[in-house]
């Protein structure tokens, strides 16, 4: 069953199709014009960024950021060297004399508890080294031990010293901790 459309309606439909086609053509022209304007604006923005903004950013990095970072690195290096010197000259001798008076260093190193503590400290120092590697900027390789090596030596020495002190505390005789009350002894006659 086909529906027959009156002639007047067919003319109106044909007229609407023509207007629709004309409107689509106009919209295509508008979109093409808008694309041309956007392309030109993009080129001007890229040119402005290249000529105006990039030099300003580079200047800010060269004159502001780099000197601040260099100053911070210098201050950190100086502080680390000072801490290393004080640790080596003040803390290490005291720990060594304390550990040496209780156990010989060889016996201490052979103790499985101390070995366990040292291994744990080594694992933690590796983790710390990896974490620090993310934040330390890449620098041309230098000859010598450098700041990282000094920092790792400090971490290792602190770990060994901590292990030695922990071993000392663990292995020392508990008899030294007992203190007799003087009041109990005062009332009793001497034998």
C-alpha positions as CSV (number, residue, x, y, z in Angstrom):
1,X,0.0,0.0,0.0
2,X,1.6,3.2,-1.0
3,X,0.6,6.6,0.2
4,X,0.3,9.2,-2.5
5,X,1.5,12.6,-1.6
6,X,-0.3,15.5,-3.1
7,X,1.5,17.6,-5.6
8,X,1.5,20.7,-3.4
9,X,3.2,18.8,-0.6
10,X,5.8,17.4,-3.0
11,X,6.7,20.9,-4.1
12,X,7.1,22.0,-0.4
13,X,9.3,19.0,0.4
14,X,11.4,19.7,-2.7
15,X,11.7,23.3,-1.7
16,X,12.8,22.3,1.9
17,X,15.4,19.8,0.5
18,X,16.9,22.7,-1.5
19,X,16.9,25.0,1.5
20,X,18.5,22.2,3.7
21,X,21.2,21.6,1.1
22,X,21.9,25.4,0.9
23,X,22.1,25.6,4.7
24,X,24.5,22.7,4.9
25,X,26.7,24.3,2.2
26,X,26.7,27.6,4.2
27,X,27.6,25.7,7.4
28,X,30.5,24.0,5.7
29,X,31.8,27.4,4.5
30,X,31.5,28.8,8.0
31,X,33.4,25.8,9.5
32,X,36.1,26.1,6.9
33,X,36.5,29.8,7.7
34,X,36.6,29.0,11.4
35,X,39.3,26.3,10.9
36,X,41.4,28.8,8.9
37,X,41.1,31.4,11.7
38,X,42.1,28.8,14.3
39,X,45.1,27.6,12.2
40,X,46.3,31.2,12.0
41,X,45.7,31.8,15.7
42,X,47.6,28.6,16.5
43,X,50.6,29.8,14.4
44,X,50.6,33.2,16.1
45,X,50.4,31.6,19.5
46,X,53.3,29.3,18.7
47,X,55.3,32.2,17.4
48,X,54.6,34.3,20.5
49,X,55.6,31.4,22.7
50,X,58.8,30.8,20.8
51,X,59.8,34.5,20.7
52,X,58.4,35.9,24.0
53,X,57.7,33.2,26.6
54,X,60.5,30.7,26.0
55,X,63.3,33.3,26.6
56,X,61.5,34.5,29.8
57,X,61.2,31.0,31.1
58,X,64.8,30.2,30.2
59,X,65.9,33.4,31.9
60,X,63.9,32.5,35.1
61,X,65.5,29.1,35.1
62,X,69.0,30.4,34.5
63,X,68.9,33.3,37.0
64,X,66.5,32.0,39.6
65,X,66.2,28.3,39.8
66,X,69.7,27.1,39.0
67,X,71.4,29.4,41.5
68,X,68.9,28.4,44.2
69,X,69.4,24.7,43.6
70,X,73.2,25.1,43.5
71,X,73.1,27.0,46.8
72,X,70.9,24.3,48.4
73,X,73.2,21.6,47.1
74,X,76.3,23.4,48.5
75,X,74.6,23.9,51.9
76,X,73.6,20.3,52.0
77,X,77.1,19.1,51.1
78,X,78.6,21.4,53.7
79,X,76.2,20.2,56.4
80,X,76.8,16.5,55.5
81,X,80.6,17.0,55.6
82,X,80.2,18.7,59.0
83,X,77.9,16.0,60.3
84,X,80.3,13.3,59.0
85,X,83.3,14.9,60.7
86,X,81.5,15.3,64.0
87,X,80.1,11.8,63.9
88,X,83.6,10.4,63.1
89,X,85.3,12.5,65.8
90,X,82.7,12.3,68.6
91,X,80.2,9.5,68.3
92,X,82.3,6.7,66.7
93,X,85.1,6.7,69.4
94,X,82.5,6.6,72.2
95,X,80.7,3.7,70.6
96,X,83.8,1.8,69.8
97,X,85.2,2.2,73.3
98,X,81.9,1.0,74.8
99,X,81.6,-1.9,72.5
100,X,85.3,-2.8,72.9
101,X,85.0,-2.9,76.7
102,X,82.1,-5.4,76.5
103,X,83.0,-7.7,73.6
104,X,85.8,-7.8,71.1
105,X,84.9,-6.5,67.7
106,X,85.4,-10.0,66.2
107,X,83.0,-11.6,68.6
108,X,80.5,-8.9,68.0
109,X,80.7,-9.4,64.2
110,X,80.2,-13.1,64.5
111,X,77.1,-12.8,66.6
112,X,74.1,-13.9,64.5
113,X,71.9,-11.2,66.0
114,X,74.4,-8.5,65.0
115,X,74.7,-9.9,61.5
116,X,70.9,-9.8,61.2
117,X,70.8,-6.2,62.3
118,X,73.7,-5.3,59.9
119,X,71.9,-7.0,57.0
120,X,68.7,-5.1,57.8
121,X,70.6,-1.9,57.9
122,X,72.2,-2.7,54.5
123,X,68.8,-3.3,53.0
124,X,67.5,-0.1,54.3
125,X,70.5,1.8,53.0
126,X,69.9,0.4,49.5
127,X,66.2,1.5,49.7
128,X,67.3,5.0,50.8
129,X,69.9,5.1,48.0
130,X,67.2,4.3,45.4
131,X,64.8,6.9,46.9
132,X,67.5,9.5,47.0
133,X,68.4,8.7,43.3
134,X,65.0,10.0,42.2
135,X,65.6,13.4,43.7
136,X,69.3,14.0,43.0
137,X,69.8,15.7,39.6
138,X,72.0,14.0,37.1
139,X,75.5,15.4,37.3
140,X,78.6,14.6,35.2
141,X,80.6,11.8,36.8
142,X,83.4,13.0,39.1
143,X,86.5,11.2,40.2
144,X,86.5,10.5,43.9
145,X,83.9,9.4,46.4
146,X,81.6,12.4,46.1
147,X,78.6,13.5,48.2
148,X,76.6,10.3,47.6
149,X,79.5,8.1,48.7
150,X,80.0,10.1,51.8
151,X,76.3,10.0,52.6
152,X,76.3,6.2,52.1
153,X,79.3,5.8,54.3
154,X,77.6,7.9,57.0
155,X,74.5,5.8,56.7
156,X,76.5,2.6,56.9
157,X,78.6,3.8,59.9
158,X,75.4,4.9,61.6
159,X,73.8,1.5,60.9
160,X,76.9,-0.4,62.2
161,X,77.1,1.8,65.3
162,X,73.4,1.3,66.0
163,X,73.8,-2.4,65.5
164,X,76.8,-2.4,67.9
165,X,74.9,-0.4,70.5
166,X,71.9,-2.7,70.2
167,X,74.1,-5.8,70.5
168,X,75.8,-4.2,73.6
169,X,72.4,-3.6,75.2
170,X,71.2,-7.1,74.4
171,X,74.3,-9.0,75.4
172,X,75.4,-7.1,78.5
173,X,75.0,-8.8,81.9
174,X,71.8,-8.0,83.7
175,X,73.6,-8.4,87.0
176,X,75.0,-4.9,86.6
177,X,71.4,-3.5,86.6
178,X,70.6,-4.9,90.1
179,X,71.1,-2.4,92.9
180,X,70.6,-3.5,96.5
181,X,68.6,-1.3,98.9
182,X,70.8,0.4,101.5
183,X,67.9,0.5,103.9
184,X,67.7,-3.3,104.0
185,X,71.3,-3.7,104.8
186,X,71.4,-1.0,107.5
187,X,69.1,-2.9,109.9
188,X,71.1,-6.2,109.7
189,X,74.2,-6.8,111.7
190,X,77.4,-7.5,109.8
191,X,78.4,-11.1,109.7
